[in-house]
Amino acid sequence: MCGIAGVISTGDPTRSRLAVGKMMRALTHRGPDRSGDVVLPLTNDDRHIVFGHTRLAIIDLSVRSDQPMCDAASGSWLVYNGEIYNYRELRDELESLGVRFHSSGDTEVLLKVLVQWGEAALRRLQGMFAFAFWDGRKRELLLARDQLGIKPLYIVTKQGLLMFASEVQAIKSSELVELSVSEKSAYSVLRYGAVIGPETIYKEVTEVSPGCFIKASSRLQTVSEQEYWSLTKEVTSLQREVGSERETESLVKQSLVDSVRSHLVSDVPTGVFLSGGVDSSIIALLAAKHRISDLTLLTVGFPQEEFSEVGEAEIIARRAQCRHKVIDVRPEIMADFLPSALAAVDQPTVDGINTFLISRVAASMGLRVLLSGLGGDELFGGYTTFRKAPLLSRWGKGLSQVALLMRWLDRKNPEQWEKILALNGSASTLAGAYLTQRNIYWEDSTNICNLPTDQALSKTLQLGIEGLTDDFQRVAAMEVLFYMRNQLLRDADVFSMASSVELRVPFLDLRVVVAALSLPKSYHMGLMGGKKITRRILADLTGGAHQSRAKRGFMLPWNIWLRGFLKEQVADTLLNSNSYASLGLEAQLGRRLLTAFSRNNHSASWSQLWSLFVLLNWQEHAKCPHPAVAPPPPNICIPS
């Protein structure tokens, strides 16, 4: 796992190298072990490309796997971030073709498969990756991102210039381009809790879309994004008869066994984030079968029983017979963590602090790899959206009278009924109903925040699920394409890498993903809600000892903290009326929201308060000038 950065430009290559050096400095947390760069002249004039890399050594810790990496025979170069889990199989195939290797890691395998097969190699890669590959034979740049967007890749293109990096703020630190905050993206943070790709918080920066690659010629005459893998196309093209539920459960379990085994490959200490829920428990138990001697399980606990899953996690840990560390999170501990967590924010997000917390503790214990159960809810029906979105798309407006009563009777979750009351034509499609459920804000009589509606997003999401006919498949696809892509995976990457920890997600092995989404609703949903398959798998792994319970999810007690130790800090930020104009927001927004929250008005939730605080706090950090950065040590390589 690493940080990558690069520039294609014209003029003095020293200027480009200095810019890449600044980006590498900004990415040091992603790769603290070693760093390197290379300057490649592209034409007879002054066009050039600079590759930079910061390394977190995970597989093959020797310098033989350092980057940028060169294939001397073809004159090709690679900088790469991620893990290719089937690299051993690919290496065996290449060796049978006469290809020789000088290292034992996956970086050289990726370089060689790209030299051998070019962009056609992308569909053969199983893993998480973002890379830049300079094809010395074709004289073109290939930028690519993994199928689901587990690893990030951001670019800027201007006339005669292309830049890329693993984080948005690294591009800003280059000082090669002027960046301006996107009001549209700021609104999306308040509406959905995250910036919605492929746009970013800056107007000038975009992300390479999951399952896509970009090709650029040396003179940048053409810079075009192309899709090489599509979730919905993979699911709809899978033509096979579905077996019985038990047969299906066995197949899914075997795919998870294979996935966990491949995700455990590393040459550094490894752990599992064990929340105590179904998904992380499955990962922990499967992982323990392969690495019981040196596997560490990490669990976060809270004084508030309704948030803590320590009891369930301890049961799983005893069965796994692994070392188990419980992190007792109290307000004073969180107060120490929070400044560093907020400073690690790349793009404003309402989530991710939990990942920062667990990763920082993991790093303090010497762990460099963490396995997570992320993806289990999205693929197997763990969210209420699987029931509510189809219901709302069919009967939303007809439920208004019920909602009128329930918003007062249901004191635990009144905002769900407020959303139904606020429904309009946007919820007539499944995508519109889904986005309504994923909203943090909605229009209501208190007029706390009038954000522009996003009909275009609803239409785009609706187009993205075309071809899927089962409601479960369609909601699962939207959870993967929208919520998981824009928030969960982005936050998992940024907040784990902030502590130089690689977070891996075995549920997102493509074989598991396609298998789960190709099954009809009846295989996933039961009287207990969703996750029939994974609940059965867990019961099988525990000999039937695991008792099904309501889903909690790993949530920090923000509602309590925002009324306690965070109250003053958040209020100071939200009451600064000078912070709103540059984001296109009304200056009194924070004051109205704080007032409603303090009065326990159900139209003002903790997530609304926190999302606004994070957005304003991020803006203040982003305004700070970056210190001057000297060029990196003279390890520059200029090929003849």
N, C-alpha and C positions, 0 to 999 in steps of 0.2 A: 504494500500500500504506500502511496507516494503522493507528491504534488508535482504537477507538470505545468509548464508555461512555455510560450514561444511567440515569435514575431516573424512575419514575412514583410519586408519593407525594402526601401531603396535609400540610397545615401550612405552615410558613414555607418558601418556595422558596429562601431564602438558605442554609438548612441543606442542602438537596438540591444546590444549586449548589456549595457548598463540598465536599460529598462527591464530586461529579463532578470538581471541580478536583483533588482528591487522586488520583482514578483516572487523570485525564489526566496528572498528574505521573508516576505509575507507568508510564504507557504512552509516555513521551517517546521512548524508544529506537525505538518503532515509527513515530514521526512527528516527527522533530526539526526539520522545516522551518517549519511554522506550526501554530497551534492555534486553536480557537474553540469557543464554546458558545452555547447559546440556551435561554431559559426560555420555555415556552409554557403560559399558563393554560388549563386544560381545561374548567372549569365555572365557574358563578357563585360557588361557594364557594372553598375554598383548594386544590383539586386542581390539580396541575401536572405537567409533564414537563420534564426537563432533558436536552438532548443535548450531548455533548462529543466532540471530534474532535482527533486529533493527526495531522498530515499528513507523509507521505513523498512528495514530488512526483516522479512518474514520467512521466505523460502530461499535457500542458498545464501547464507549470510556473507559469503566471500565477495571480494571486489570483482570477481568474474561476472557477477550479475548487476554491477553498477550501470547506471545510465547517465547520459544518452548512450545507446548501444548501437554499434555499427556492424553491418554485414559487408565485409571488405569486397567480396566478389561482385556484388551488385552496386556498391556505393550507396546502400540504403541505410537509413537511421530511424531509431525508434525512441520515443519517451512514452512511458506507459504507467498508468495508475490502476491497480486492481489485482485480481487473482483469476487465473484460468484454471479451473478445477480439473479439466480433462487434458492437462498439458502432457501428462505421461503417455496417454494413448496417442496424442498427436505426435509426440516425439518418436514413439515406436514406428509410426507410419512413415515419418520423414526419414528416419534412419534406414528403413527398408528401401527407400529411394536413393540412398547413398549420401544423405545429408549428414554432416558431422557437427558435433556440438562441443563447446568448450566450457560449459557451465552445467549445473544441475537444476537450475531454476526454471520458472515459467516464462521469464522475460525473453530469453533467447529463443524459446519455442515459438512465442508469438511473433518475434521478428522473422524467424525462418518460414513460418506458415504464410506470412504476408508476402515475403519474397517469392515463395513458391506458388501461391494461389491468388494473391492480390485481394481485392474486396470480396471475392467468392469465399474466402476463408471465414468471413464474419459469421455466417450461419452455422459454422462448425464449432464455434467457441461456446463453451459452457462456463459461465462465470460472471464476474462483475468487472467491467473494464471501461476505461476512457483512455484513448491514446492518440498520438500524432505520429504518423509514419511517412517519412520522406522516401518515395520510391525513386531510387537512383537511376533506374532504367527508363521509366516513363517520365521522369522529371516532373512529378506532381505530388502534392501533399494530400494525405488521407487522414481525416479526423473522424473518429468513430466512437460511439457510445454503446454500452450493452443494451440488450433487448428490452429490459424493464426500467432502465434509468437508475440502477443502483449507484453507479458512480457518476459524478457530475462532470460537465465539460461546457465552458462558456467561451463565447467568441465575440469579437468586434471586427467588423469589416468597414473600411473606409477606402476611398480612392487610393490605390497603391499600397494599402496597409491591411494586414490581417493579424490579429492577436488572439491567443487562446490561453486559458488557465483553468485550474481546478476549482478556483473560487472567484467570485465576483470582486471581492475586495482586493484580491491580488492584481486584477486588471487595473483597478483604480490606483493602486500603489505604483504602477509603472510610470505614471505621469506622462504617458505618450498621448493620451486622448483626454479630452474634457468630457466628464460624465454628468448627466443631469437626472434628478430623481423623477421617476414616472408617477404621475398622479394616479393613473389607472391601476398600477401595481400597488400603490399605497391603499387604494380603495379595496383591492382584493385581499390585502392583509386584514383589513377591518371586517370584510364580509365573510371571508372563508378561513382566516387565520394564517394565510400564507400567500406568497406571490404565485400566480398561476403561469406556468410555462407555456410556450417557449420564451415569453417575455421575462424580464428580470426587474429588479427594483430600479435599474437604470435604463433609460430609453435606448441608449446606444449599445447595450449588451444583450445578447440573446443566448439561450442554451441550445446545444445540439439536442434534438429530440431523441428520446429512447428508441432503440431499434433503427437508428438512422446513421448515415455517414455523410461527410462533406468532402468533396474533391475540389482541389484548387490547383490551377496551373501556376508555374513559377512567376508569371507576370500578372496573375490574378484576373485574367480575362474572363474566366468563368469560375464562380464560387456557388455551387448548387448543393442543396441537401436532398438526399435520396433515402427512401425507406428500404431496408433489407429484411425486416421482420415486423410482423403485425400480430398482436395478440388475438384480435377478433378473426383475422384470416386463418391463423393457426387453428383456432378452435373450430371454426366452421368447416375447414377442410379436413378435419379429422373424421374419417368415415370408418366407424367400427361399431359393432354391436356392444351395447352395455350389458355386462353380466349381472348377476344378482348383487344385492347390496353387500353381502359378505365377501363375494369374490372381488368386488370393487374395493372394499376396505383393505383386503389383502394386497391388492396391487398398489394402492396409495401408500400403505405402510412400507412396502418394499422400496418404493421410490424415495420415501423419506429416509429409510435406512441407508440407501445408496448415496443420497444427497449429504446426509450428516457425515458419513464416512469421508467423502471427498472434501467437505468443508473443514475437516479436522487436520488436513495436511498442513503442517507448518514446522518450522525449526525453532520456534520460540514458545514460551509458556502461554497456555490457552485456558479460557474460562467460558462459562455459560451464564448468561443473564437469566436467572430463574425467578420469575415474578410470582410463581405459584399457580398460574393459570394453566389451561390445557396445553397451549402451544409450546410455551417454554418448558413445561414439564416433559413433554414428548422429546424435545431436543435434548434436554439434560439426561434423560434415561437412555436414549440412543447413543449419545456421545459417551456416556460412562462405560458402555460396553466395549468401546474402542480405546479409550484413554483414561481408564480409571486411576492409574498410578499418579498422574500429574494434572488432573482436571480440577479446576476450582469453580464452584457454583457461587454466584453473587445474588443476594436478595436485598431489596430495600424495604425497610419497615418504618412504620409511623406510630406515634402514640395513639392516634385516632384509629380505633378498631375497624371502622368502615372503610378505611383506605389500606389497611395492612393485610398482606397475604403471607405473613411469615409462617403461620401455622401450617398452611398447605405446602409451602416451600420446604419446610423442615421434614415433612413426611416424605416428599420426593427425594430430598437429599439423603435421608437415611436409607432409602431403597437403593439409590444410586451408589451409596458407599463412597462418596467423594467429599473432599474438603468443602465446607460450606461457610461462607462469610455473610453475616447479616449486618447491613448498614442501617443503624438506627438514626433516622433523619428527624431532628428536632429543629425548631425555629432558629436557634443559635448556630447550629451547624449549617443550615441553609443560608443564613445571613453571611457566613464566611465564603460559601461557594458562589453566591449569586453574582458578585461583581465580575469574577472571572468568566462565568457563564454568559453574562450579557456582553462582555468584551469579545467573546468567541462568535457572536452572531454574524453570519455572512450576509444573509438577507433576513429582514424581520420576519418572525414567526411566533405564533402563540404557543408552540410546543417545543420540545427538544431539551429543556432544562433537565428532565429526568435522565435522558441519555448522557448528558454532560456529567451528571452526578455519578452515575454508575461507572462511566468510563474513567473519570478522574480517580475514583477509588481503585478500579482495576489497575490503572497505571501505577498507583502507589504500591501495589502488591507485586509489581513486576510482570503483570500480564500484558501481552501485546495483541492478543486476538480474543475477541468475545463473540460467541454465537448467540443469536437472538431468535425469538419466536415470531418476529415481524413477518407478516404475510398470512398467518393462519386465519385471522379474522376476515381478511379480505377475500380469501379463496374459499373458505368453508362456511361462511354465513354467520360470523360472530357479531355483526352489528344489527341494530334495530332497523337500519335502512333497508335490509333485505325484506322486511315485512311492511314497513311504513311507506317506502317509495312507491311500490306497485299499488298499494291501497290508496294513497293520495292521488296518484295519476288517474285513477278510475272514479273515486268518490270524494275527492277533496272538498269541492264546493258543497256537496250534500252533507258534509259533516259539520258545517258551520254552526248549527244549532247545538249540537253536542259539545263542540269546542267552546261555545259561549259559556256553557255551564261548567265544563271541566277545567277551564283555566282558573276558576276560583276553588274548585274542589280538590284538584290535583296540586297540592302545595309542593310536591317533590320535583315535578317537571312541568310547570305551567307554560314554559316557553314553547313546548311542542304544540300546545293548543293555540297559542298566539300565532304561530306560523300558519296553522290551518285557517285561522280567521283572516290572515293577510293574503291568502292565496288569490292569485289572479290567473290570467291565461297562461302565465309562464309555467304553471304546474300541470298543464293539460297533457304534457308528454312525460314519459318516465324520467328523462334527463332533467326536465324542469322540476319535477317532484323530488328527485334525488338532490339537486342543488338546494332546494328549499330546506331539506333536512340537514344539509351540510352547512347552511348559513349560520353565522354567529349573530349577525344583525338581521332584522326584518322591519319593514315599515309598520308602525303602530301609532296609536293615538298620542303617545307621549312625545313623539317626534324627537327622540334622543339623537338619532343619526339618520339623515336622509342620504343614503348612498345611491348612486345610479345603478339601476338594474342592469343585468348582463344577459340580454337575450342572445347575443352572439355566442357566448360561452355555452349556453344551453343547446343551441343548434349544433355547435361543433361536437359536443359530447354525444348528442343524439346520433349524429352521423357516425361517430366512432363505434357505436354498438350495432350498427346496421348489419343484418345477417344473422344476429343472435335472436332466437325466437323465444327462449325460455327466460322468464323474468329473473330467475336466480342468476343465470349466466350474465344477463344484461347488467344487473346491479353489481355483480362481482367484477365485471369488466370495468365499470365506472369507478369502483373503489380502487382498482389497480391503476387506471389511466388518470384519475383525478386526485383522490385523497392520498393514496400511497405515493404516487409520483411527486406531487407538489409539496407534500408536507413530511410524511413519515420517512421516506428514503432520503430526502434532502437533509432533514434534521439528523437522521441517524449518521449520515456521513460527516456532516460539519461538526457535530458535538462529540462524536467519538474521536475524530481525527484531531480535535483541539487538544486532546490529551495523548496524542500519538498512539491511539489504539485502533486496530482494525476491527470493525464490526461486520460480521458475516450473517447471512440470512438464508439458512437451508431451505425454508419453505418456498423460496423463490427460485429454486432449481426449475428450469423450464419444463422438465418432465412432470414435476409435481403440479406446476401451474396449469399446464394444458390438460392434465388428467382431471384436475378439480373442476375446471370450467367446462369440460365436455360432458359433465354429468347433469342430469335433470334435477329440478328442484326437490323432488321427493326423496332423493338420495341424501340431501343435505339438511332439510328442514323437518323437524319433528315436534312433538308436544313440548319438549324442553327448549324449543327454538332451533337455531342453526347448529352447525358443527356436529351433526350426528356421527360422521365418519371419524373425526379426530377424537371425539369423546370415547368412541368404541376402541380406537387404537390405544388411547391412554389406559382404558380399563384393561385391555389385553396386556399391556406392559406392566401393569401393577397387579396382575392376577385378580382383577375385579375389585381391588381395594379402594380405588378412587371413586369418590362419590360426586355425582354431578351437582353443580351449584350454579347460581346465577352468575353471569359474567360481571366482573368488576372493571377489568382493565387497569393498566398501571397509570394511575393519576396521582399527581401531587395535590395536597389539600389547599389549593389556591384560595378557595372561598374563605377558609379560616385565616390563612396568612395575610390576605388582602385586607382583612378587618383587624389584623394584629400587627406583627412586626414590619410588614411591608406598607402599612397604611400611609405613613408620613412620606416615605420616599415616592410612592406612586402619586400621592396627592400633589407633591411639589412639582413633579414633572407634568401632570395633567393640567395644573392650574397656570402653567406658563403660557399665556395667550400668544406670545411671540413665536411659538413653535409650529403653529398651524398653517400659516399663510403659504409657506413654500410647498406644502402638501395638498393645497387646495381644499382645506377643511375649515369649517367655521370655528372661530376662536373660542366660542363658549361651549364647544362640544364636551370637553373634559369636565367642565364644571357641572353641566347637566347630568353627565353620566355618573360622576361621583355622588351627586345629590340623590339620584335614583337608587344607586347601589347602597348608600348608607341608610336609606329608608326601606330597604328590602323590597324595592319595586321589582316584580318578577320580569319586567321588560329589560332590566339591566343585570346581566350575568357577570360572573367573574371573568369569563373568557373575553367579553367585550372590553372590560376594564383593562385586562392584562394585554390584550392585543394592541390597544391604543398606547399603553405605556411602552411596550416593546418597540412599536413603530417610532414614537417620539424619542425614546432613548437611543435607538439605532441612528436616527437622524443626527443627534448631537455627536455621537461617536464618529459618524461619517464626515462631519465637518472638520474634525481635527486634522491638521496638516500632518502628512507623513514625514518622518525624519529622513534626512539625506542618507542614502545608502551607498557605500563605496562598492566598486566592482568586486565580484567574488575573486577568490584566489586564482592565480594564473594557471588553471587546468584546461584552458581553451585549446581546442583542437581544430585546426583549419586544414582539411584534406587537400591534397594537391590535385 
